């Protein structure tokens, strides 16, 4: 399932392990030899399309900018095995993409789940990384306990990531009303005070509803972030592909932890890093990034005020300016 992304070229990239990535690229007519390629890694439930404004901004600034629909999404392969979506496969896809592009090192920019992936790149593939940019998603060192145990301690059994763990369950729920899901998700953020008032004014839903069932059923608040045409890209794509590929990323949290004991206490040194937080993101809060200066040698940290989770579109101009300024100074 491919879609139009104006201002880019598109190709299907065959990786050595049989995976195909649907890749979009924006590049100026001439790229200076000392400027790295910038690779954008999207989150859930998103696509390479989510980076449309950043691709244009990076290209206009003189950088070759690349964004794949990642494994399990859009026009890329959706293997069946849950274990095919662990962090080794996800970071390996980005390395194989660099090999295909004949690029030695790149700057990796990630949002949401894509942020978790790009922060692992300098730890698992340090020789392929020129820099890392996290959007909303901070670098969090390997936890002392299994991630699902930590999620349960913080959010209880109803925490949405735990609801995602059973194959087939969330997959079916999210497919019930794909237009309603994206209409509910992609809206401007509410302040913490507004969220508290909205929660107090909203009657408790029927017992047994999952987090995302409640999100779709709740009254709409905030302003839509997507035009009708932009909304159609997400709705049409996920209606065709389903959500299982993306959900399988969540189903590997414990496996990723189990297979990376060597990363206990791991620092990120030797590459410049940029972290952009959003003050009104209710899940990936700025507080989660407070420990990053202690574990990253070269870090710039910025917070976008009154911005929610979908930073690439809600505050596109501000994010573009931070990214381009950092790229120009560091490279």
Secondary structure, 3 states (H helix, E strand, C coil): CCCCCCCCEEEEEECCCCCEEEEEEECCCCCCCCCCEEEEECCCCCCHHHHHHHHHHHHHCCCCEEEEECCCCCCCCCCCCHHHHCHHHHHHHHHHHHHHHCCCCEEEEEECHHHHHHHHHHHHCHHHEEEEEEECCCCCCCCCCCHHHHHHHHHCCCCHHHHCCCCCHHHHHHHCCHHHHHHHHCECCCCHHHHHHHHHHCCCCCCCCCHHHHHHHCCCCCCECCCHHHHHHHHHHHHHHCCHHHHHHHCCHHHHHHCCHHHCCCCECCCEEEEEEECCCCCCCHHHHCCHHHCECCEEEEEECCCCCCHHHHCHHHHHHHHHHHHHHHC
